[in-house]
Amino acid sequence: MTESPVATSSAARPNLPEYTVGELSALLKRTVEQNFSYVRVRGEISGFKRHSSGHSYFALKDADALLDAVSWRGTRLTIKPEDGMEVVCTGRLTTYPARSRYQLVVESMELAGIGALLKLLEERKARLAAEGLFAEARKKPLPYLPDIIGIVTSPTGAVIRDILHRLADRFPRYVLIWPVAVQGEGAGSQVAAAIEGFNRLLPQGTPPRPDLLIVARGGGSLEDLMAFNEEIVVRAAAASAIPLISAVGHETDTTLIDFASDKRAPTPSAAAEMAVPVRLELRAELGGKALRLANSAARLIAERRLRVEGLARGLPAPRSILEAAMQTLDDRAERLDGGLRRLVLLGRQHVAKAAARLDPVLLTRQIAKGRDALDHAQKRLDHAVARLVAQHLRALEACAGRLLGWQTAQQQVMERGYVRVRDERDRVLTAAADVAPGAALSLEFHDGRVAAVASPAPKKRAREAAGKKQGELL
């Protein structure tokens, strides 16, 4: 008789423990997490997807296998994952019991190899160049002699000492340092924030806004300089309203910020040389120009003096011109004196002739006739003024009568109980809308005035009473 394989296996292992599905899943999860608590895995990203929750799901694959991976929201990755990118992920293995699979929880990610980095940089450079961030038209000229220079770099490295030493040798300037990390996680964000922070300063603020920015770092490997290849740094440099010099690495090193900056310096020391001129050379140049200016002014004055002297030789002597003018003046004075005497004598003769022609009797008659006309006009004027005054007096008496009648009528109306209401400025109020609650009023009766205060409208008092009653019930 032949026994079945299942029966034989069960009979051979009668003491095997029995697990539920959940117990077995938990045991597998614990075993995987204990033995693979921290691993580094290299592979190609496939099926990358960012969920609306902020978590990222993808797979790492090679020629032989595929491994699911997840990056939880809040995990700060130094690179932006994309399909086809070869990376090295660091994290821990765990299982997902709901689907009977294991996965890698990624805590950090880096590109695998120099070739992948260069490919990433070329693609990023082409994309940013297509947006016009590297265009020459966007680049701003550097100020010839900036008053304030802002420097974005590490505060402890040799770079800042080289820059300050070079500035002190050439032309000392006021320097503002914004300390940042120049490599590692978060370095790119710090550099971009420093550039944007300098641009947000006010020209007359405390501290004041720089006239020129220098972003500097010493040399290093491609991985060390990756912070200055990040898109956030490139965009901040391109958007800077302050002229910016990039001085990252050695002369042979090239980063993407070099293309977005207004000027690239091969070294940090060269950036300081680009920022300011040499003061001694300026003094020498200024002295030479001052000497040339003095020589030119001397030659010009000499030429003008020769020209004036030549023109003066062609002019007559000033004394001869003055003597001729003095003689002419004396002649005109003598002629004027004689002319005046003759004019007075001629006038006297005309007056004598006119007096001889006058008749005293006729003159007396004309004066008497004029006086009669003047007396007649005076009498007519007196009669006209009297009539005008009498006319205005009659009109004034009529107005006074009407005014007295109106006042009498007003007094009679007020005696029947009517009141005239006035405000603080003694203005008569004719409508309830003109009265504000609590305003001081004056009530004018027929026999005097009484002070009063305006109370709230009836509806408002009713609402206040209802509210008070409701409060008492509560």
C-alpha positions as CSV (number, residue, x, y, z in Angstrom):
1,M,0.0,0.0,0.0
2,T,1.5,3.4,-1.1
3,E,1.2,6.4,1.3
4,S,0.5,9.9,0.0
5,P,3.4,12.5,0.2
6,V,1.3,14.8,2.4
7,A,0.5,12.1,4.8
8,T,4.1,11.1,5.0
9,S,5.3,14.7,5.6
10,S,2.7,15.3,8.3
11,A,3.5,12.1,10.0
12,A,7.2,12.9,9.9
13,R,6.8,16.3,11.6
14,P,4.1,15.9,14.2
15,N,5.5,18.7,16.4
16,L,5.6,21.7,13.9
17,P,4.0,24.9,15.4
18,E,1.0,26.3,13.8
19,Y,0.9,30.0,12.8
20,T,-1.9,32.3,11.7
21,V,-1.2,34.4,8.6
22,G,-0.7,37.5,10.7
23,E,1.7,35.8,13.1
24,L,3.8,34.5,10.3
25,S,3.8,37.9,8.6
26,A,4.9,39.6,11.8
27,L,7.6,37.0,12.4
28,L,9.0,37.5,8.8
29,K,8.8,41.3,9.3
30,R,10.8,41.1,12.5
31,T,13.4,38.7,11.0
32,V,13.9,41.0,7.9
33,E,14.2,44.2,9.9
34,Q,16.6,42.7,12.4
35,N,19.0,41.3,9.8
36,F,18.8,44.2,7.3
37,S,18.3,47.2,9.6
38,Y,20.7,49.3,7.5
39,V,21.8,48.6,4.0
40,R,23.1,50.3,0.8
41,V,21.5,49.2,-2.5
42,R,22.6,50.2,-6.0
43,G,20.2,50.1,-8.8
44,E,18.2,51.9,-11.5
45,I,15.1,53.8,-10.6
46,S,11.9,52.5,-12.2
47,G,8.3,53.4,-12.0
48,F,8.8,56.5,-9.8
49,K,5.6,58.0,-8.5
50,R,4.9,60.7,-5.9
51,H,1.7,60.2,-4.1
52,S,-0.6,63.1,-3.1
53,S,0.3,62.3,0.6
54,G,3.9,63.4,-0.2
55,H,5.3,59.8,-0.1
56,S,7.3,58.6,-3.0
57,Y,7.1,55.0,-4.4
58,F,9.5,53.4,-6.9
59,A,11.5,50.3,-7.6
60,L,15.3,49.6,-7.8
61,K,16.2,47.1,-10.5
62,D,19.3,45.6,-12.1
63,A,19.7,42.8,-14.7
64,D,18.7,40.1,-12.2
65,A,16.1,41.4,-9.8
66,L,13.7,44.2,-8.8
67,L,13.3,45.7,-5.3
68,D,10.3,47.9,-4.2
69,A,11.3,51.1,-2.4
70,V,9.5,53.9,-0.6
71,S,10.6,57.3,0.6
72,W,8.4,58.8,3.3
73,R,7.3,62.4,3.3
74,G,9.7,64.5,5.2
75,T,12.8,62.6,4.0
76,R,15.2,65.1,2.5
77,L,16.9,63.7,-0.6
78,T,19.9,65.5,-2.1
79,I,18.8,64.6,-5.6
80,K,15.5,64.6,-7.4
81,P,14.6,60.9,-8.4
82,E,13.8,60.2,-12.0
83,D,13.2,57.0,-14.0
84,G,16.3,55.5,-15.5
85,M,18.6,57.2,-13.0
86,E,21.3,54.9,-11.4
87,V,21.5,55.6,-7.7
88,V,22.8,54.2,-4.4
89,C,20.1,54.2,-1.7
90,T,20.7,53.9,2.0
91,G,17.9,52.7,4.3
92,R,16.3,49.7,6.0
93,L,14.5,46.6,4.7
94,T,10.9,46.0,5.9
95,T,7.9,44.0,4.8
96,Y,4.4,45.0,3.7
97,P,2.2,42.2,5.1
98,A,-0.9,43.4,3.3
99,R,0.6,42.4,0.0
100,S,3.2,39.8,1.0
101,R,6.2,41.7,-0.2
102,Y,9.3,43.3,1.2
103,Q,10.6,46.8,0.4
104,L,13.4,49.3,1.1
105,V,12.6,52.4,3.1
106,V,15.0,54.9,1.6
107,E,16.5,57.5,4.0
108,S,19.2,58.9,1.7
109,M,20.0,58.8,-2.0
110,E,23.0,59.6,-4.1
111,L,23.9,59.2,-7.8
112,A,26.0,56.1,-8.6
113,G,29.2,57.1,-10.2
114,I,30.6,60.1,-12.0
115,G,29.0,59.2,-15.3
116,A,25.5,59.4,-13.8
117,L,26.4,62.8,-12.2
118,L,27.6,64.2,-15.5
119,K,24.6,63.0,-17.3
120,L,22.3,64.6,-14.7
121,L,24.2,67.9,-14.9
122,E,24.1,68.0,-18.7
123,E,20.3,67.4,-18.7
124,R,19.8,70.0,-16.0
125,K,22.1,72.5,-17.8
126,A,20.2,72.0,-21.1
127,R,16.8,72.5,-19.4
128,L,17.8,75.7,-17.5
129,A,19.5,77.1,-20.6
130,A,16.3,76.5,-22.6
131,E,14.5,78.7,-20.0
132,G,17.0,81.5,-20.7
133,L,18.7,81.5,-17.3
134,F,22.2,81.5,-18.9
135,A,21.5,84.2,-21.6
136,E,24.1,87.0,-21.9
137,A,21.3,89.6,-22.1
138,R,20.4,88.8,-18.4
139,K,23.9,89.4,-17.1
140,K,24.5,92.7,-15.3
141,P,27.7,94.8,-15.3
142,L,29.8,94.8,-12.2
143,P,30.1,98.1,-10.3
144,Y,33.5,99.7,-10.7
145,L,34.1,100.3,-7.0
146,P,31.4,98.8,-4.8
147,D,31.0,100.3,-1.3
148,I,29.6,97.1,0.2
149,I,30.5,93.5,-0.8
150,G,28.4,90.5,0.3
151,I,30.2,87.2,0.5
152,V,28.4,83.8,0.6
153,T,30.8,81.1,1.8
154,S,31.9,79.0,4.7
155,P,33.0,81.2,7.6
156,T,35.8,78.8,8.7
157,G,37.6,77.9,5.5
158,A,40.6,79.4,3.8
159,V,38.4,80.9,1.1
160,I,37.1,83.7,3.2
161,R,40.6,84.6,4.5
162,D,42.0,84.7,0.9
163,I,39.2,87.0,-0.2
164,L,39.5,89.4,2.7
165,H,43.3,89.4,2.4
166,R,43.1,90.2,-1.3
167,L,40.5,92.9,-0.8
168,A,42.7,94.5,1.9
169,D,45.7,94.5,-0.5
170,R,43.8,96.0,-3.4
171,F,41.1,98.3,-2.1
172,P,39.6,97.8,1.4
173,R,35.8,97.7,1.3
174,Y,33.0,97.1,3.8
175,V,32.3,93.3,3.7
176,L,29.1,91.4,4.8
177,I,29.6,87.6,5.3
178,W,26.6,85.2,5.1
179,P,27.9,81.9,6.5
180,V,26.7,78.8,4.8
181,A,27.6,75.1,4.4
182,V,29.3,74.6,1.1
183,Q,28.8,70.9,0.7
184,G,26.6,68.1,2.0
185,E,22.9,67.9,2.6
186,G,21.1,71.2,2.8
187,A,24.1,73.2,1.4
188,G,22.3,74.2,-1.8
189,S,19.3,75.5,0.2
190,Q,21.5,77.6,2.4
191,V,23.4,79.2,-0.5
192,A,20.1,80.0,-2.3
193,A,18.6,81.5,0.9
194,A,21.8,83.6,1.4
195,I,21.5,85.1,-2.1
196,E,17.8,85.8,-1.7
197,G,18.5,87.2,1.8
198,F,21.1,89.7,0.5
199,N,18.6,90.8,-2.2
200,R,15.9,91.5,0.4
201,L,18.1,93.9,2.3
202,L,17.3,97.6,2.0
203,P,19.9,100.0,0.6
204,Q,19.8,102.2,3.7
205,G,18.8,99.4,6.1
206,T,20.7,97.8,8.9
207,P,22.7,96.0,7.7
208,P,22.8,97.8,4.3
209,R,22.2,96.1,1.0
210,P,25.5,95.0,-0.8
211,D,26.5,96.5,-4.2
212,L,28.1,93.2,-5.2
213,L,27.8,89.5,-4.2
214,I,30.6,86.8,-4.3
215,V,29.6,83.2,-4.0
216,A,32.8,81.3,-3.2
217,R,34.1,77.8,-2.3
218,G,37.4,76.0,-2.6
219,G,38.2,73.2,-4.9
220,G,36.9,69.6,-4.5
221,S,35.5,66.6,-6.3
222,L,32.3,66.7,-8.4
223,E,30.3,65.3,-5.5
224,D,31.7,68.0,-3.2
225,L,30.6,70.8,-5.6
226,M,27.1,69.4,-6.2
227,A,25.5,72.0,-4.0
228,F,26.4,74.7,-6.6
229,N,24.8,72.6,-9.3
230,E,21.4,72.4,-7.6
231,E,18.5,74.0,-9.5
232,I,17.5,76.2,-6.5
233,V,21.0,77.8,-6.4
234,V,21.1,78.4,-10.1
235,R,17.6,80.1,-10.1
236,A,18.6,82.2,-7.1
237,A,21.8,83.4,-8.9
238,A,19.9,84.2,-12.1
239,A,17.2,86.1,-10.2
240,S,19.6,88.2,-8.1
241,A,19.1,91.9,-8.7
242,I,22.6,92.5,-7.2
243,P,25.5,91.7,-9.6
244,L,27.0,88.3,-8.6
245,I,30.4,86.7,-9.1
246,S,30.7,83.0,-8.8
247,A,34.0,81.7,-7.6
248,V,33.5,77.9,-7.0
249,G,36.4,75.5,-7.1
250,H,39.6,75.8,-9.0
251,E,40.1,77.2,-12.5
252,T,39.2,73.8,-14.1
253,D,36.1,73.3,-12.0
254,T,32.8,74.3,-13.6
255,T,29.4,74.4,-11.9
256,L,26.0,75.5,-13.1
257,I,26.0,78.6,-11.0
258,D,28.9,79.8,-13.2
259,F,26.6,80.0,-16.2
260,A,23.9,81.9,-14.2
261,S,26.2,84.4,-12.5
262,D,27.0,87.8,-14.0
263,K,30.8,87.0,-13.9
264,R,32.7,83.8,-13.3
265,A,36.0,83.9,-11.4
266,P,38.5,81.0,-11.7
267,T,39.4,81.2,-8.0
268,P,38.1,83.0,-4.9
269,S,41.1,85.3,-5.0
270,A,40.4,86.2,-8.6
271,A,36.9,87.1,-7.6
272,A,38.3,89.7,-5.1
273,E,40.5,91.0,-7.9
274,M,37.4,91.4,-10.1
275,A,35.4,93.1,-7.4
276,V,37.7,96.1,-6.7
277,P,40.5,97.9,-8.6
278,V,44.0,98.4,-7.2
279,R,44.0,101.6,-5.1
280,L,47.7,102.4,-5.8
281,E,47.1,102.1,-9.5
282,L,44.1,104.4,-9.2
283,R,46.1,106.9,-7.3
284,A,48.9,106.8,-9.9
285,E,46.4,107.1,-12.7
286,L,44.6,110.0,-11.0
287,G,47.9,111.8,-10.4
288,G,48.8,111.4,-14.1
289,K,45.5,112.7,-15.2
290,A,45.7,115.7,-12.8
291,L,49.1,116.6,-14.2
292,R,47.8,116.4,-17.8
293,L,44.8,118.5,-16.8
294,A,47.1,121.2,-15.2
295,N,49.4,121.2,-18.3
296,S,46.4,121.5,-20.6
297,A,44.9,124.4,-18.5
298,A,48.3,126.2,-18.5
299,R,48.6,125.8,-22.3
300,L,45.0,127.0,-22.8
301,I,45.6,130.1,-20.6
302,A,48.8,131.0,-22.5
303,E,47.0,130.7,-25.8
304,R,44.1,132.9,-24.6
305,R,46.6,135.5,-23.3
306,L,48.4,135.7,-26.6
307,R,45.1,136.1,-28.4
308,V,43.9,138.9,-26.1
309,E,47.3,140.7,-26.5
310,G,47.0,140.5,-30.2
311,L,43.4,141.8,-30.2
312,A,44.5,144.6,-27.8
313,R,47.2,145.8,-30.2
314,G,44.5,146.5,-32.8
315,L,42.4,148.6,-30.5
316,P,42.9,152.4,-29.9
317,A,44.3,153.6,-26.6
318,P,41.5,153.8,-23.9
319,R,42.7,157.2,-22.7
320,S,42.2,158.8,-26.2
321,I,38.7,157.3,-26.4
322,L,37.9,158.7,-22.9
323,E,39.3,162.1,-23.7
324,A,37.1,162.4,-26.8
325,A,34.0,161.4,-24.9
326,M,34.8,163.9,-22.1
327,Q,35.1,166.7,-24.7
328,T,31.8,165.7,-26.3
329,L,30.1,165.7,-22.9
330,D,31.3,169.3,-22.1
331,D,30.0,170.5,-25.5
332,R,26.6,168.9,-24.9
333,A,26.4,170.4,-21.4
334,E,27.0,174.0,-22.7
335,R,24.5,173.6,-25.5
336,L,21.9,172.2,-23.0
337,D,22.3,175.2,-20.7
338,G,21.8,177.7,-23.5
339,G,18.8,175.8,-24.9
340,L,17.1,175.9,-21.5
341,R,17.5,179.6,-21.1
342,R,16.1,180.2,-24.6
343,L,13.1,177.9,-23.8
344,V,12.2,179.8,-20.6
345,L,12.4,183.1,-22.4
346,L,10.2,181.9,-25.2
347,G,7.6,180.6,-22.6
348,R,7.5,183.9,-20.9
349,Q,6.8,185.6,-24.2
350,H,3.9,183.3,-24.9
351,V,2.3,183.9,-21.5
352,A,2.6,187.7,-21.9
353,K,0.9,187.5,-25.3
354,A,-2.0,185.3,-24.0
355,A,-2.5,187.7,-21.0
356,A,-2.7,190.7,-23.3
357,R,-5.5,189.0,-25.3
358,L,-7.7,188.3,-22.2
359,D,-10.8,190.7,-21.5
360,P,-11.5,191.1,-17.7
361,V,-15.2,191.9,-18.2
362,L,-15.7,188.7,-20.3
363,L,-13.8,186.6,-17.8
364,T,-16.0,187.9,-14.9
365,R,-19.2,187.0,-16.8
366,Q,-18.0,183.5,-17.6
367,I,-17.1,182.9,-13.9
368,A,-20.6,184.1,-12.8
369,K,-22.3,181.9,-15.4
370,G,-20.3,178.9,-14.1
371,R,-21.3,179.6,-10.5
372,D,-25.0,179.8,-11.5
373,A,-24.8,176.4,-13.3
374,L,-23.0,174.9,-10.3
375,D,-25.7,176.2,-7.9
376,H,-28.5,174.8,-10.1
377,A,-26.8,171.4,-10.2
378,Q,-26.4,171.4,-6.4
379,K,-30.1,172.0,-5.9
380,R,-31.0,169.1,-8.3
381,L,-28.6,166.8,-6.5
382,D,-30.2,167.7,-3.1
383,H,-33.7,167.0,-4.3
384,A,-32.7,163.6,-5.9
385,V,-30.9,162.5,-2.7
386,A,-34.0,163.4,-0.6
387,R,-36.3,161.4,-2.8
388,L,-33.9,158.3,-2.8
389,V,-33.6,158.4,1.1
390,A,-37.4,158.7,1.5
391,Q,-37.9,155.7,-0.9
392,H,-35.5,153.5,1.1
393,L,-37.1,154.5,4.4
394,R,-40.5,153.4,3.2
395,A,-39.1,150.1,2.0
396,L,-37.3,149.6,5.4
397,E,-40.5,150.3,7.4
398,A,-42.4,147.8,5.3
399,C,-39.8,145.1,6.0
400,A,-39.8,145.9,9.7
401,G,-43.6,145.5,9.8
402,R,-43.4,142.1,8.1
403,L,-40.6,141.0,10.5
404,L,-42.6,142.1,13.5
405,G,-45.6,140.2,12.2
406,W,-43.5,137.1,11.7
407,Q,-42.0,137.3,15.2
408,T,-45.5,137.8,16.7
409,A,-46.8,134.8,14.8
410,Q,-43.8,132.6,16.0
411,Q,-44.4,133.8,19.5
412,Q,-48.1,132.8,19.3
413,V,-47.3,129.4,17.9
414,M,-44.7,128.7,20.7
415,E,-47.2,129.9,23.3
416,R,-49.5,127.1,22.2
417,G,-46.9,124.5,23.2
418,Y,-44.4,124.3,20.3
419,V,-40.7,124.2,21.0
420,R,-37.7,125.1,18.9
421,V,-34.8,122.5,19.3
422,R,-31.2,123.6,19.0
423,D,-27.9,121.6,19.1
424,E,-24.6,122.4,20.9
425,R,-23.7,124.9,18.2
426,D,-27.1,126.7,18.5
427,R,-28.2,125.4,15.1
428,V,-32.0,124.7,14.8
429,L,-32.7,121.0,14.2
430,T,-35.7,120.2,12.0
431,A,-35.5,116.3,11.7
432,A,-35.0,113.4,14.2
433,A,-32.2,112.0,12.0
434,D,-30.1,115.1,12.8
435,V,-30.1,114.2,16.6
436,A,-27.6,111.6,17.8
437,P,-28.4,109.6,20.9
438,G,-26.9,111.3,24.0
439,A,-26.4,114.6,22.3
440,A,-26.8,117.8,24.3
441,L,-29.8,119.8,23.2
442,S,-31.4,123.2,24.0
443,L,-35.3,123.4,24.0
444,E,-36.5,127.0,23.4
445,F,-40.0,127.8,24.8
446,H,-41.9,131.0,24.4
447,D,-40.7,132.2,27.8
448,G,-37.1,130.8,27.8
449,R,-34.7,127.8,27.2
450,V,-34.2,124.5,28.9
451,A,-31.2,122.1,28.5
452,A,-31.9,118.4,27.5
453,V,-30.1,115.2,26.4
454,A,-31.4,113.1,23.5
455,S,-32.5,109.6,24.4
456,P,-32.1,106.5,22.2
457,A,-34.8,105.7,19.6
458,P,-37.8,103.7,20.9
459,K,-36.8,100.5,19.0
460,K,-33.3,100.7,20.5
461,R,-34.8,101.2,24.0
462,A,-37.1,98.2,23.5
463,R,-34.2,96.0,22.4
464,E,-32.1,97.1,25.4
465,A,-35.1,96.4,27.8
466,A,-35.6,92.9,26.2
467,G,-31.9,92.2,26.5
468,K,-31.9,93.2,30.1
469,K,-34.9,91.1,30.9
470,Q,-33.4,88.1,29.1
471,G,-30.2,88.5,31.1
472,E,-32.2,88.5,34.3
473,L,-33.9,85.2,33.3
474,L,-30.5,83.7,32.6
